[in-house]
């Protein structure tokens, strides 16, 4: 069996991030990011979330904990992130970019409803032998 190439490793990381946002630990989630990662999210008035820029794993983890405490996402919230239409460009031996479409569903254990849709503009770095997300810019719509 051939080892995964960088593009497939990055697609796996994106899938893992979506799964961990919904069902995993905060620690496992932030391990998918570089130590100095940047995470940019626009305001989401439907969920009473203001625009956010988080830098570094600690700030990103704090944002995850806030959203989980508010019941917006995470284990027990009946929500699901879905990442599709992933296009990966490996730009060097240690960097890459990916564009993807995301959808966010609520009430997944009863009558699932689409709550949001948008795109991710992501940058990746090879850190400690793994492709990790170094910058995410989230767009709605």
C-alpha positions as CSV (number, residue, x, y, z in Angstrom):
1,X,0.0,0.0,0.0
2,X,1.3,3.4,-1.0
3,X,1.7,6.0,1.8
4,X,-0.7,9.0,1.5
5,X,0.7,12.0,-0.3
6,X,0.5,15.5,1.1
7,X,-2.9,16.4,-0.6
8,X,-4.6,13.3,0.8
9,X,-3.0,13.9,4.3
10,X,-4.4,17.4,4.2
11,X,-7.9,16.2,3.1
12,X,-7.7,13.7,6.1
13,X,-6.8,16.6,8.4
14,X,-9.7,18.6,7.2
15,X,-12.1,15.7,7.8
16,X,-10.6,15.1,11.2
17,X,-11.1,18.8,12.2
18,X,-14.8,18.6,11.2
19,X,-15.3,15.3,13.2
20,X,-13.5,16.6,16.2
21,X,-15.4,19.9,16.2
22,X,-18.6,17.8,16.7
23,X,-17.6,14.9,18.8
24,X,-13.9,15.1,19.9
25,X,-12.0,16.6,22.7
26,X,-10.8,20.2,22.5
27,X,-7.2,19.0,22.9
28,X,-7.5,16.6,20.0
29,X,-9.1,19.4,17.9
30,X,-6.4,22.0,18.5
31,X,-3.7,19.3,17.8
32,X,-4.7,19.6,14.1
33,X,-3.4,23.2,14.1
34,X,0.1,24.5,14.1
35,X,1.3,26.0,17.4
36,X,0.9,29.6,16.0
37,X,-2.2,29.0,13.9
38,X,-4.6,31.8,13.0
39,X,-8.4,31.2,12.9
40,X,-10.7,33.9,11.4
41,X,-14.4,33.6,11.6
42,X,-17.0,36.2,10.5
43,X,-19.9,37.3,12.7
44,X,-22.8,34.9,12.8
45,X,-25.9,36.8,14.1
46,X,-28.0,33.6,13.9
47,X,-25.9,32.1,16.6
48,X,-25.1,35.4,18.5
49,X,-21.4,35.1,17.6
50,X,-19.3,38.1,16.9
51,X,-16.4,38.1,14.4
52,X,-13.3,36.4,15.9
53,X,-9.6,36.2,15.2
54,X,-7.9,33.6,17.3
55,X,-4.1,33.1,17.3
56,X,-2.3,30.1,18.7
57,X,-3.7,26.9,20.0
58,X,-4.6,28.3,23.4
59,X,-6.8,31.0,21.9
60,X,-8.3,28.6,19.4
61,X,-9.1,26.2,22.3
62,X,-10.7,29.0,24.2
63,X,-13.0,29.7,21.3
64,X,-14.0,26.1,21.0
65,X,-14.8,26.0,24.8
66,X,-16.9,29.1,24.5
67,X,-18.9,27.7,21.6
68,X,-19.4,24.4,23.4
69,X,-20.4,26.1,26.7
70,X,-23.0,28.1,24.7
71,X,-24.3,24.8,23.2
72,X,-23.5,25.9,19.6
73,X,-21.3,22.9,18.8
74,X,-19.6,19.9,20.3
75,X,-20.6,16.6,21.9
76,X,-24.3,16.5,22.9
77,X,-25.4,19.5,20.8
78,X,-26.8,17.4,17.8
79,X,-24.8,19.5,15.3
80,X,-22.6,18.4,12.5
81,X,-19.9,20.1,10.3
82,X,-19.6,18.8,6.8
83,X,-16.6,19.7,4.6
84,X,-16.7,19.1,0.9
85,X,-15.4,20.2,-2.5
86,X,-11.9,20.3,-1.2
87,X,-9.2,21.5,-3.6
88,X,-5.6,21.2,-2.3
89,X,-2.5,23.0,-3.8
90,X,0.8,21.9,-2.4
91,X,2.9,25.0,-2.7
92,X,6.2,23.6,-1.4
93,X,7.6,20.6,0.5
94,X,6.3,22.2,3.7
95,X,3.4,24.4,2.8
96,X,0.0,24.0,1.1
97,X,-3.3,25.7,0.6
98,X,-6.8,24.3,0.5
99,X,-10.2,25.7,-0.4
100,X,-13.3,23.9,0.7
101,X,-17.1,24.3,1.1
102,X,-18.6,23.8,4.6
103,X,-22.2,23.2,5.7
104,X,-23.4,23.2,9.3
105,X,-26.4,21.2,10.4
106,X,-28.4,21.4,13.6
107,X,-31.0,19.1,15.2
108,X,-29.2,16.1,13.6
109,X,-30.9,13.6,15.9
110,X,-34.4,14.6,15.0
111,X,-35.1,16.6,11.8
112,X,-31.7,17.8,10.6
113,X,-31.7,21.4,9.4
114,X,-29.1,23.2,7.4
115,X,-28.0,26.1,9.6
116,X,-25.1,27.6,7.6
117,X,-23.0,27.3,4.5
118,X,-19.8,28.9,3.4
119,X,-16.2,28.3,2.5
120,X,-12.8,27.8,4.1
121,X,-9.6,29.3,2.8
122,X,-6.9,27.3,4.6
123,X,-3.2,27.3,4.7
124,X,-1.2,24.3,6.0
125,X,2.4,23.7,7.2
126,X,4.3,20.5,7.8
127,X,5.0,20.7,11.5
128,X,6.5,17.8,13.5
129,X,6.1,15.5,10.5
130,X,2.3,16.2,10.1
131,X,0.3,18.5,7.9
132,X,-1.4,21.0,10.3
133,X,-3.7,23.9,9.7
134,X,-1.8,27.2,10.0
135,X,-4.4,29.7,8.9
136,X,-8.2,29.4,8.4
137,X,-10.4,32.2,7.0
138,X,-14.0,31.3,7.2
139,X,-16.6,32.9,4.9
140,X,-20.4,32.6,5.1
141,X,-22.6,32.2,2.1
